[in-house]
Amino acid sequence: MKRNGKVISICVGMLLLGGIFFGFNKTDDRNFQIVKSLDVFNSVFKELDMFYVDSIDPKEIVEYGIRAMLAKTDPYTEYYPEEDNTLKEMTTGKFGGIGSVIRYYSPRKRVAIIEPSEGHPAAEAGLKAGDIILEINGKEMLQENRTPNEMTSYVSDNLRGEPGTLCVIKVDRPTSDSTYVPMEFKITRGTIRTNPVPYYGMLNDSIGFIYISTFSVEGCSKEIKRAFIELKQQGATSMVLDVRSNGGGLLSEAVNVVNIFVPKGKEIVKTKGKFKQMDHAYRTTNEPIDVEIPLAVLVDGGTASAAEILSGSLQDLDRAVVIGNRTYGKGLVQTLRNLPYNSSMKITTAKYYIPSGRCVQAIDYSKRNADGSIARTPDSLTNVFHTAAGREVRDGGGIRPDMEVKVDKTPNILYYLVNEDMIFDYATQYALQHPMIAKVEDFQLTDADYADFKAMLKKRDFTYDRQSEEVLKKLKEFAEFEGYMENAKEEFAALEKKLQHNLDLELDRFAKDIKPLITEEIVKRYYFEKGAVQETLKEDIGLEKAMEILQKLEEYKKVLTVAVK
């Protein structure tokens, strides 16, 4: 990376420093409109501050105006006041705190510990998933008029602080009889760093696997490289890279990972903006580790930005088979601009283009519907590009996999089980009753365990809104309004009877969808994020497809070559 006036490229909230000259190359009329608008805004604020019946908070109201203005652009253009450390955390993957995932817990209207991070202060001090946060340094963590999201942010702000400072946390710990025991923990805050490689290992005797959760951590490519070398030493002759749900990160780190598999001097990505200062080409700068090893890259709808650069460039260079579902489609580059009083702004200044010349950006934020909404680029408006070998690929809609994986629809009941913390609470009770469990590879949720889960739901009178009932209710209202109800009474009654709520039946019907989530939540209590990743791989259709193609090298090569017509 380069500093002091030179350029730093970023994706998904990553940095690119460069000069933009205000009003450059604009018409006199446009300059007049800018000056006029700023003058009007300044006057409105002065009048409001001077004459409004109540006192206003100038900082709050101006920040609100700024955020409303930026909302008309895209989700990645953001303003950061002096006291906001979000940008620093986003671009370094580091912050000061206790190291724990937290979430609003609706039954108590409090925030709960969801997952203490392995090796970080919270876990070392003994905090556990399910602990309800009551106080932090003597300050009671009450919801008051805060929304659930605001409440979570409020607690998070109080947990964070400079590494080395003391954080005294009072919690309610759940017990096996559904009561709580108050407990107090004195925790020294540390430097919390996101783990970019939560898990890597051998899938069998010859196939290695690396899960890459983010590219937002400086130096994460070195950790990925280290994992790759270690797996090769263990006998890996082919490799699976999993970037599903990877929201992106530093562009340079993605390029460095690609460099592990492609020769030095290859152009991986280039950025193009309104001004020449934004144009830059990124090439591999190091000697690769292995340019021959067969690769499969797993992607999904959560794969974005820098993760799309990795998967898309390997696809464009015919270096890997991409497997899964179409990626998110974020091909925008942001620039950090310093503002007065130590504030800053992250602004979209360019688009990035991968080796075939295509941009994966799926949404054109400059064009909006009459109602202000935006939409993805339809397939009919995308353009054809070609990989190094001549295979057809398209722009404007993320990365389309070489081999698609069918995704089953999520049953409605699953949403309510997760949203109402039923699975979370069951895992908490399970952990209280089982001090230890088997290794991840051997652990299974038994029929008796699932029966216990169903019994807990009944005890708590769990109910949920079924979409079919809601639709039927609406249909009856329309039938009544249009005069069809009299003749259709019997049919509606029969349909209503068939759609009658039966929790036992639906829990059995969707057991194959529910059980994996329960198992993952339980495993997480004992083996943290690493264990959770391992658990999700047990019945992974995408991974199975990747392993299958890597064990059939002729088919693998066929996917990466142009079909003879």
Buried (B, 14 or more C-beta within 10 A) or exposed (E): EEEEEEBBBBBBBBBBBBEBEEEEEEEEEEEEEEEEEEEEEEEEBEEEEEEEEEEEEEEEBBBEEBEEEBEEEBEBBBBBBEEEEEBEBBBBBBBBBBBBBBBBBEEBBBBBBBBBBBEBBBBBBEBBBBBBBBBBEEEEBEBEEBEBEEBBBBBBEBBBBEBEEEBEBBBBBBEEEEEBEEBEBEBEBBBBBBBBBBBBBBBEEBBBBBBBBBBBBBBBBBBBBEBBBBBBEEEBBBBBBBBBBBBBBBBBBBBBBBBBBBEEEBBBBBBBBEBEBBBBEBEBEEEBEBEEBBBBBBBBBBBBBBBBBBBBBBBBBBBBBBBBBBBBBBBBBBBBBEEEEEBBBBBBBBBBBBBBEBBBBBBBBEEEEEEEEEEEBEEEEBEEBBBBEEBEBBBBBBBBBBBBBEEEEEBBBBEBBBEBBBBBBBBBBBBBEEEEBEEBEEBEBEEEBBEBBBEBBEEEEBEBEBEEEEEBEEBBEEBEEEEBBEEBEEEBEEBEEEEEEEBEEBBEEBBEBBBBBBBBBBBBBBBBBBBBBBBBBBEBEBBEBBBBBBBEEEEBEEBBEEEEE
